[in-house]
Amino acid sequence: MKLLSDRSRVAFVPMEKYDIDIELARTFPAQTCQRWCVMPFDKMSKSILVATANPFNQQAAKELSQATAFRLLWYLVPPADLVKNIRKAFR
């Protein structure tokens, strides 16, 4: 994960230590989040923090940006943590 974070210049976030805003995640299309394995997890001012396991997925970025007027800030997370939280949000 560190190598991927360094290469992509996307910050790493340990989701298990973060207080995830499940209600915020549910305001985004579940199909998009599940298909691309991405999850909005917090909001700061006019930005939405989004967890991803693949920081190079431009289609996911495009689809999520169409669902909000806010700026998206991407964070790298381990795939297993991300899948677990997506399942919790969109069960």
Buried (B, 14 or more C-beta within 10 A) or exposed (E): EEEBBEEBEBEBBEBEEBEBBEEBBEEBBEEBBBEBBBBBBBBEEEEBBBBBBBBEBEEBBEBBBEBBEBEBBBBBBBEEBBBEBBEEBBE
